[in-house]
Amino acid sequence: GLGSARLVRSHLAPQSRTRPASSMAYNFATDGYYSFIKTTDAVDTDALRASVLKHIEAFDPKAWYETPIETVLCGETLRAQGDEVVTTFDAFGKENGRQVIAAPGTVDQVISHAQHFKVQEVDLRSKVRKIEDAFFQGPLAAELVANQALDFHKQDGITEIEESIQAIPVERQLNDALFSDELAGKVQIGRQAAFVGCVSNFTNFLDLCRKIIRNIEVGVPVVVLSRSNTTQHMYRYVVHLLGLMREHGVDLGLCTYCSCSIAEQRRLLAACKGSPMYFTGSREVASRIKEVAPKLIASTGGPNTMVVAPGCFSEEVAAAARMSNLIEHKGQCTALRHLVLPGATDADLQAMYGGAGRTGQGSAADSLRTKEFSAQLKGLAKPVAEGYSVLEFAGGVEVAIRKNGEHPPEDINEQWREAYLDVTSPPSLNVGFVTELTAWLNREQPISLAMNCDFALARELFENTALVVYTVGRLDHKAPALTAQARPQDGECFGEFPARRHLSEVTTFPVIIPSSTPGYNSAYSAAFLEAYGAAPHEEWGLAPGLDACSRVLELCRDAQQRGYCRVLLDYLADATRGPRRGRGSRTALFGLQRPPLTGGKCCLRLGDAAAVTEAAIYLIPFVATTACEQLVVSVDPAVGALDALPGVQVVKESADEFAASESTYWNVIRLPRGAQAEGLEYPLAAHFVSLLFPMGHVKSTLTDDTEFLEAFSKSPKWLRMAALRSKM
């Protein structure tokens, strides 16, 4: 998946026109959501691989010079006086084509289009899904992989295509459920132009499928932005997409490609602040984008970590660590960056990298031919970063290593596409170190944690952190955990979340996969919420343990807000029935989770009297669940009297007193939102809840691992309704 080396495939499911969309099925971890995740079938991929290699061998290096990247609006190429022709570069800095950087006047045309274009027909699912099938089931699939290998030097684009084919039916059904609720008047899909900043490694799935096609098929126009490197392969699939849209009668105004400078991109985004921007990349870049695109929806990586218990660094674990670190020449978002190995020695590192694949003499084509996915394709860029030493291993493999001693690193940079590894080597994994490590994981927020240790330690790490991807190795079966293992279509739900206290600095919502991309810019309709909140809450059928919610509902300012509280309660009652079990070859559990059980205190700060009118929707998810004990409501004296809230710790403190304790919280929500608001007052329930609680999966590397299920399914980390407290 987004990190898996296993190659599997199933056929795209046809669009269903008979099955009604399940209630709330587009919301993470509900019964309806779970019904869309099904077992997938494996098939042979040799024909696709052979076709990809033919495409690479036949590729004319002059092609991307003779047909340069250009701005395309409504299917027409835009050229103007003042355009600048520049050279493009691949992932390793090698020149590979040309690009026409649009003049400001051309960007003005894109701005006008983005601001004013509205498509006449919004239900384009039938036509657009035929286009999608042409990409992933026809000869274009091989071209997607070949272009990505030529531009990004991706070694295993085959897996991305295969797993796209498996994930597409899931996300189509999520879109169907969302669109069905729009037809029913419950939600409104935002149809402002959606901007797409493409990623390199998984662009065929993350961008072409999730961000472009899923938006277009429900009438949301997209504007794809050029990149400063590895931008050729995305432009080529946009050109194909426009050709297929013309062939199938889809309005070409729905897809624009804007080839322009970073400065002009910022001007474009600033002129369209009502638009969402979808981006996958670094937190640093995301924070800069959010300055001009307040409705940014960003997936941002972190330093993926592997923990190996004393005595567990077997030959299999060493190989898993190497593959995790070098996957896609360390170009995968789940690549290992930080290894915790008590008493690590140079001999351990030699054991890791001694079996590494080809070095600078190899190529992505060689890896495709031999089914390799973690070869090192070139040496390290010199000089290496300060504090790192270059270690050379058999076959000329070079890795930049920093030995941190007994404590995790204070600062760590990704060093994208470079073989860097930080090693932390405490004498043991005692209570003191594990406490320090969990605090570090919550601060740095990796995507993935691989735990090659016993269940007791793995559960301690799981329960006291808030990551999205956890993998437990089963060393007694010689099945170690990699950081690079996640198949969302199997229920190994995936996401690149920032640290919770800094989430609003880089994204409006965290992104969980699978999900409906248009759903991130959708909201419940005012009429639906008003009607849904009109009935007295005594008639809502709340469980006895939810009596405390009654006091919170009294804080609601109007029927709409009451209706949204009711929606949240419906969602939580549905989504906390888990954890849900995954459907794949590994044994996975996924669902909503509580904040870290240690160090996971959350603060709702009420800064003035106006804050009280916003507080109910933030209080309900805590008061209704087992997370209630982790909430502190900090009330400024300006708020005045606030009646006691059952089960909630309320403290009166000045702004200075709050500031002194703010850093001790895992998450802080400040009310009133005011300027922080991003324009969606009542977003989809799962996205709102994701601002408050963790979500994701934990898995064993074995199939049908009953011991794992017994150890992890009963964990108090899984979010439950308060009514079930007595049964825990």
Residue, then its C-alpha position, 0 to 999 in steps of 0.5 A: g500500500l502506501g508502503s507495502a511491497r506486496l503485489v496484489r490486484s482486483h478488478l474495479a467494481p462497477q458503479s452501483r445504482t441499486r444499493p442505497a448509501s448507508s447512513m454516514a457511510y462516508n464518515f470514518a469507521t462507521d458501519g457503512y464505511y466498514s461495509f465498503i472494505k472488502t477482501t481483495d484478490a491477487v493476480d499476476t502482474d507480469a504483463l503490466r511489468a513487461s509493458v512498462l519496461k517496453h515503454i521505458e525502452a522506447f521512450d525518446p528523451k527529446a519528447w519532453y523537450e519537444t512538447p514542453i509543460e504548458t498551462v492548459l485552460c478549458g483544454e486549450t494551451l495558453r501562451a503569451q508574451g512574457d512566458e519564460v521557458v525553463t529546464t525541468f529536472d528529475a528527482f536526482g537533479k538531472e535535466n529531463g525536459r522543458q516547461v513554459i512558466a506562464a506570464p502573470g496575464t495567463v495566471d490572471q485567466v486561471i484566477s478568473h476561471a477558478q473564481h467563476f467557473k461552474v459546471q452545469e452537470v454535477d453528477l459525472r460519475s458514470k463518465v469519469r469512472k470510464i475515464e478512470d478505468a482507461f487509466f488503470q485497466g488499459p495501456l495508459a497504466a503502463e505509461l503512468v508507471a513508466n513516466q513516474a520511473l523516468d521522472f521520479h526514479k520510482q522502482d515499484g510503480i507496479t504496486e501503486i497501480e495494483e493497489s490503486i485498482q483495489a482502493i478505487p472501488v472503496e473511495r468510489q462508494l464513499n463518494d456515492a454515499l456523500f453524493s446521495d446525502e447531498l441529493a437528500g438535502k443533508v450535506q452540501i458539497g463545496r464546488q469552489a475550484a480545488f487546487v492540487g499540489c502533486v506529490s511525486n511518489f504516489t501521485n497516480f493514486l493520491d493525486l490522479c485518483r483521490k484529488i483530481i478524479r474524485n473531485i471532478e466526478v461530483g462536479v468540483p473543478v480542479v486546478v493542478l499546479s506545477r512542481s519545481n522538480t519531477t513535474q513532467h509525469m503529472y503533466r503528462y497524465v493531465v494531458h491524457l485526462l483532458g483528452l479522455m474528458r473530451e472523448h467522453g463528453v466531460d466539460l474541459g473546464l473541470c480540469t486546469y493545469c497551471s504552469c507557473s512560478i511559486a510566487e504566481q502560485r501564491r498569488l493564485l491561491a490568495a485570490c481564491k481563498g474560498s477554495p480548498m488546496y490539497f497537498t502532500g509534502s513537508r510540514e514546512v511547505a504546508s505551513r507556507i501554503k496555509e498562509v495564502a490558502p486557509k482551506l489547505i488540506a495537507s498530508t505531512g510526513g514525520p520521522n518514521t520509527m522502528v523499535v527493536a527490543p533487546g535480543c530481537f535484532s535478528e537477521e529478519v529484523a535487520a533486513a526489515a530495517r534496511m528495506s524500510n530505510l531504503i525503500e524507493h531510495k528513501g523516497q516513500c513517505t513511510a521510509l524508516r528515519h529513526l531506529v531505536l536499538p538498545g546497545a546498537t553496534d557497528a556490527d548491527l549496522q553492518a548486518m542491516y546494510g550488508g544485503a542492500g541492493r544495487t548502488g549508483q550503477g542501477s536504475a529504476a528500470d533495473s529495479l522494475r525488471t528484477k522486482e526490487f523496491s529498496a535499491q540505492l540508485k546513487g550515492l549520498a550527496k556530499p557533504v552530508a548534514e552536520g552530525y552525520s557520518v558516512l558509513e560504507f557497506a558491501g556493494g558500495v552502499e552509503v548511509a549517513i548515520r547519526k548515533n544519538g546515544e541514549h536519547p532520541p534526537e532533539d531535531i531531525n530532518e527528513q533528508w528526502r531521497e537520501a539514505y539517512l538514519d538516526v540511531t538511538s541506543p539506550p541500555s534498555l527499554n525501561v520505563g524511563f526511556v519508554t516514557e521519553l520515547t512516547a513523548w518524542l513520538n507525540r512531538e515529532q508525530p511519525i506516520s508509522l511505528a514498527m514495533n519488533c518487540d513483545f505485545a506488552l511493550a507494543r501495547e504501551l507504545f500504542e496506548n501512549t501515542a497518537l500515530v496512524v500506522y502501527t505494526v507489530g512484528r511477530l518475531d517468533h514466526k520470523a515475520p518482522a514489522l517494517t515501517a513501510q507497510a499499510r494497505p488502506q483498502d484492507g482496513e490498514c487505514f493510512g494518514e500523514f498527520p501533524a502533531r496535534r497541537h500544531l495541526s491548525e498551522v499546516t492543515t484544516f483537517p488531517v487526511i485519513i485514507p480511505s475517505s471521500t476527498p470532496g468531503y473535506n470541503s463539504a458541510y451539513s446543510a443548514a435546513f437539515l441541521e435545523a430540522y434535526g435539532a428541533a426535537p427535544h433531546e429527550e426524544w433523541g434516544l440517548a443511552p442512559g450513560l449520556d445523560a451528561c450531554s443534556r447539560v452541554l446541549e443547553l449551551c447550544r445557541d440555536a437549533q442548527q448547533r443542536g442538530y450538529c451535536r445530534v449528528l456528532l452523537d449519532y456518528l460517535a455511537d456508530a464509529t465507536r462500535g469497533p475496533r473494526r477488523g481489517r480484511g487483508s492478509r495481515t491482522a489489523l484493527f482500526g478505528l477512533q482512539r482516545p488521546p494518548l493515555t499518558g500525556g494526552k490531556c486536552c484543553l478547551r480554552l474559553g477566552d471570552a463570553a462569546a466562546v461559550t456559544e461555540a463550546a457545545i460541539y467541542l464538548i460533546p465528543f468528550v462528554a459522550t465518550t471515554a475521553c471525558e477524563q482527558l479534557v480540561v476546560s480552561v475558562d477566562p475570568a471574562v467568560g463569567a459564571l459557567d455551570a459545572l459540566p458533569g465529569v469535566q474538569v473546569v479551571k478558571e485562569s487568566a490568559d497568563e496562567f493559561a499560557a504558563s500551562e499550555s505546553t503541557y497539553w497534547n491538544v489545545i482548542r481555543l474559542p472563540r474561533g474568530a479568525q481561525a475559522e476556515g469557512l466550514e461551520y459544520p463539517l462532516a462529523a468524522h473530520f470534525v472529530s479528527l481535530l480532537f481524537p486520533m484515528g488509524h490502525v494497529k496490525s500484526t504481520l500475521t494472518d488471523d493472529t488471534e493472540f494479537l486480537e486478544a491483546f489489542s482489541k480490548s485496549p482502553k485506547w479505543l474510543r468508546m461511548a461513555a455509556l459503556r464505561s461500566k462494561m470496559 
